[in-house]
Amino acid sequence: MKTVAMAILRYFLEFVYCFIKFFASTKDKITYISRQSDTPGIDFSMLSDMIKEKYPQYDQRMLCRMIPKSKSGMIKYAFHIFTQMWHIASSKVVILDTYCIPISLLHHKKSLVVIQMWHALGAFKKFGLSVAGQAEGTSLDVVKAMRMHKGYDYVLASGDCCVPPFAEAFGTDESKFLPIGLPRMDYLAEDKYVSASRERIYQAYPQLVNGKKTILYVPTFRRSGGVNDYDMEYASNEVKNAVDLSRFNLIIKTHSGSELVMTDSETSENRLFMGMDLIAVSDYIISDYSSIVFEAAIPLKPVYLYCYDRDKYITDRGLYLDYDKDIPAIKARDIADIIDSISRDERPSIADISAFADKYVSRRYGSVTKLLAEIVDELARGVYDGRYNYTGE
């Protein structure tokens, strides 16, 4: 019944879209679409700023809206899809950072170029079509009915080694990949951004400026309910109890968006910063299966993997990397072992972290943002020659 309803929706949207394409003339416009948040993410913001500076002739539109869980919110989002359709039909280039319903579901003008700029660096935990039909993924019927991840002309990747798993996740030919990186790689590597992040964080949380080293804990997202029986508060509580606040500061950044900042004098909880920002003030980073392992590798920060639910998570979700061999991190199922290593300042070697970064998040062309803006301009003008496409060599 659900798939029948989706099929009806598709035909209805296609019918309406035919009229939209007829009346919406194509302009020098670049449209950004996201379901990740209600505001533009760092990749969208940095790229749009660069295009505005280098190629001011383009009209740039941001359509960033999460799908609400309430019925009224979902109805409002349904109308937002028509707004997306109008801007898609009148744009030369559309840039995504997640799955977009009208892009994958509908047939577009031949002149439209669609770029998928996924919201996470690297390829660590499996996602998309790689987990379709599994406990942590979308059902196969929904994937087929909604044509998930169809319609991409180009897909960005943070390095050559990330192309094969991303190609599997999107069901996209490897030749369509541009392994040049994402703008956030500049954000993490260039001092002007790192210093600005550090200053904003210390202004918001002055208690962190106390001479102690800071531990950042960033667990990955876990589905909950039904067959996905994860206690998402368990690990955070274990970390809180294990860290000696007389020696360290602790920041816990959950997937819900809030950060808990703990020192021996004060505890604060807000929703002000991204995990990437918090790397700037962190000396040690604890995670599990999150792409923050790639982000932390750019500034060569030590990573510790607290894998208390390793067997279940790998069975339910799966990983693209070999957890034991590929990631330069200290790993343990018991948080006490992780904190003991941090207390003794045990860390992966800089050489191993640097080699990992070169393999998965290399800025081999210099500024990713500047290069990507150049490519987007060439695609919009129909003159891009494919020189940065993945070749597998």
N, C-alpha and C positions, 0 to 999 in steps of 0.2 A: 504493500500500500504506500509506503514511504517513497519508494523509487518511482511509482506511478505519479505521485504528486510532484516529484522533482522533474519528471519528464514533461509534465504539463507546464510547470514553471518555466522550463527552458524554452518550450515552443512559444509561450506567451511573451517572454522577454525578447526572443528572436523576432517575433512579429512587430513589437513596439520598436525594437532597435532598427529595423528596416526604415521606418519613418524618421527616426533620429538621424541616421546616417545620411538620409536624403536632404534634410534641412540643415544639418550642422556642417558648415564648410570647414575644411581643414585649414588650420592657421599655424603660424610659427609659435606653437605652444607645446610645453612639456608638462605633463601631469604626473603627480606622485600620488600613489594610492597605498594606504596601509590600514591593516586591522590591528596592528600591534599596540597602538595607543591613540589617544585623542589629540595628540600634538606630534609634530614631526620628530622623528628620531635623529640621532647625530649624523647618520649617513646622508639622509635627505637634506638636513640643514646645511651641512658642509658643502655638498654638491650644488645645491641651489644657490648658495652664496657665491661659489666659484663661477657658476654659469652667469649669474647676475653681473659679476665683475668682468668676466672675459667675453661674454656673448649676450649683451643686454638687449638684443633684438627679440629674445624669446619671452613670451608670456609664460610664467610658471604658476601652476596651481597645485595646492596641497589639499588632498582629500584624505584626512587621517581620522578614522573613527573606529573604535572598538565595537564589536557586536554585543549589545547589552544582554543580560540574562533574563530580564523581565519581558513579559509579552508586549507591553507598550513600547519598550525600548526596541524590541525586534521589529515591530511594525514601523517605527520611525526609521530604522536602518533599511528596511525594504524600500522606502521612498528615497533614501540616500543612494541606493543602487541606481536609480534612474538618473541622479545627478552624476554618478560615475560614468554612466553610459553616454551622457551628453558630452562630457569632457574627453572621454576616450575617442568618441567619433570626431571631435574637432581638434585633436592633437596630432602632432607628428611623431612624438615619442611619449610612451607611458613607462614609468619606472615603478616597480613594486618592491616591497620588502617582505611579502607574505603571499599566500594564496588569495587571488582576487576572483570573485564569482563571475562577473561579466567578462573578464578577460578570457578565462578558460572556457566559459560556457557558450560564448557567442562567436559569430563570424564577423571579422572586422574588415575595414578598408585595407586594400593591399598596400597602401602607402604607410600604414601604421607600423611602428617599430616598438616592440615590447621588451623591456629589460627587467629581468628578475635580479634584484640585489638583496639576497636573503639577509635576514636580521641577525644572523650569528656567523661568527668567523669559524673557519675550519670545518672539519667533518669528524665529530667525535661520536656522539650517540646517534643512532639511526633515526630517521624521520621521513615524513612524506610517504611516497610509494614503497619505501623500504620496509615500513612497518604496517602497511595496509592489511587489515584483517587480523592483526595481532592485538594483544591486550592493551598495548599503549598506543595503538594506531586507530585510524578511521576504518569503518567497515568497507569491505570490497564493493558492496552494492552502492554505497554513497560515493565512493571514489569513481566508479564507472558512471553513475548518473550525473554527477557534477563535473565530470571531465577534469578532475583535479590535476593542476599543473600543466594543462595543455596551453598552447598559444604563446610560448616564450620564443622570441627570436634570438635573444642573447641572455646568458646567465653569467653573473660575476662569481668568481671564486678567489679565495685568498692565496692560492698557490696551485701549481700543477698537480701535486699529490691529492688535492681535494676534489679534482674534477671527476674521476671515476665514481666515487661515492655520491657526489651531488647529481651526477647524470642518472644514477640509479634512483635516487630519491625523487627526482623530477620527471623521470622517464623521458629525458631530453638527450639528443645526440651530443656526444662530447665535442664535436666540431663547432657547436654553438656557444662554447664557453670562452669567457675572457678571464684568464687566471692572473689578473693584474692587481687584485686586492679590493678592499673597501675603504672609503674615506676614513673610517674609524681607526685604521692603521696609522694614518697621519696624526690623528688625535692622540694616540697612545705613544707615538714616537717623538713628536716635535715638542721642544721645551716650552714654546709659547702656550700650547694647550695644556701641558702637564702642570706648569706653574700656575696657570689660571685656575685649573681644577683644584689644586692644592690650596690656593688662597681662598676660594669660595667655601671649601669644606671647613677650613680652620675658622673662617668667619662664622659659619653656622654652628660649629662645634668647637669652641675655644678650649674646652676641657681636654681635647686631644693634644694640645700643645703643652705637654707635661714632662717631656724628656723620656717617656717610655716608648718602647716599640709597639706597633699596632698590628694585631692579627685581624684579617678580614675573612669571614666565612660566607661563602656564596654557594649554597646548594642548588642543584638543577631543579627544574620543574618536574613534578611527578603527578600524574593523574591520580585521583582518589575516588573511592566508591566502587561498588560492584566488585569485579574481579581484580581491580587495582587497589589492593589492600595495603596502602602505605600510610604509616603514621608520620605525617609531614612535620609535626612538632617535636618528635622524638630526638632527632639529631641536633636540632637547635638547642634544646634543653641540655643535652649531653655536653655540647660545646660550652654553653654558659657555665655549667657546673665544673668543667675541667680547667678553664682558664683562670689563673691566679691574677686578679685585677690589681694586686699590689706590685706586680711585675710588668703586666701588659695592659694595653687598651684592647678592646674587642669591638668589632663592628660585624653585625650579622645582617646581610642583605638577602632577603627572601625574594622568591619569584613574584610575590604579591605586589612588590614595588617599594615596600617600606624598609628603612634601615634602622636597626637598633644599635645605638652607640653607647657602650658601657666603659666607664672608667671607675677607679676606686672612689671617686667623689660624686659622680653623677651618671644617671641613665636617661637617655633621650631617645624618642622614637618619632621619626618624621618620614616623609616621602619627598625627598629633595634631590637625590643624586642617583646616577646610574652606577652599576657595579664598576664600569670602566673608570668613572670619576674616582671612586674610592680606592682604586689601585694606586693612585698617586700618593696617598698618605699611608699606604700599607707596607709593612716590612715582610709579612708572611701571609700567604693566601691559601686558605683551606677550601677545597671544593670536593666534587665527587665525579660527575660525568658532564659537567658544564663546559661550554665553549670558552669560559673565562680562562681555561688553561692556555688557549691560543693568545688571548689578549694579554695575559700576564707574561707570556714569553717575549713579547715585543720590548718591554722595558727590562727584561731579564730578571723578573721577580721570582723567588722560590715558591713552588707549589707543593701542597700536601693533599693527598686524596684520602678522604675519610669515607671508606666504602663499606659501611656497616651492613648495607642491604645488597651487596654486590651480586650474589647469586640470583636473587629474585629479579633485580633490575636488568641484568644482562639477559636473563631468560625472557622477560616481558618485553624489553625494548631492543636490546642488541646494540653493539658498538661497531663502528667502522675501523677503529684502531685496536691494536692488541694492547689491552689494559696494562699488562705487565712489562711489555718490551718497548712500546712506542713512545710512552709519555715520560719525560724526565721529571719525576716527582717522587716524593716519599709517600708510600701507601700503607694504610693500616685499617683494619676493621674496628679497632678500639681507639677511641679518641684520646685516651690516656697516652697511648704510644705516639700519637701525632704531637701532642703537647710536649711530651718528653723530648722529642726530636727538636722541636722549636726552642725549648728551654736551653738545650745544649747547642743551639744554632747549627744543627745539622741541616744540610740543604743539598739539592742536586748541584752538580758542577756547572759553572758558567758556560763551559765548553759544550756540555750536553744541551743546556737550554738554548744556547745560540744556534746549535746545529738543528734543533727542533724548529726554531723560529725561521731559519733559512729554508727549511723544507716546506713548512706549512703557511707561514705568514711573512713572506719576503717582500720588501718594498724595492724590488730590483729596478724599477723604473723611476725611483725618486718619489715625488708627490703623487700619490694615487688619485687624490681629488682633482688635481690639475689635469692629469692624463684622462681621467674618466670624463671630465667636462669636454675635453677635446674630442673624444670619441662620440659623445652624445651629440655634439654639434655636427660632426661629420655624418652621423646616422640621420639626423634631422634633414640634412641637405642631400642625402642620398649618395655621398661620396666616400663612405668608409670602405677601405680596401681589404679588411680582414687580417691586417698584419699582426694583431695581438691575439687572434683566436688560438685556442689550444690545438696543438698538432700531435701530442702524444710522444713527441721525440724527447 
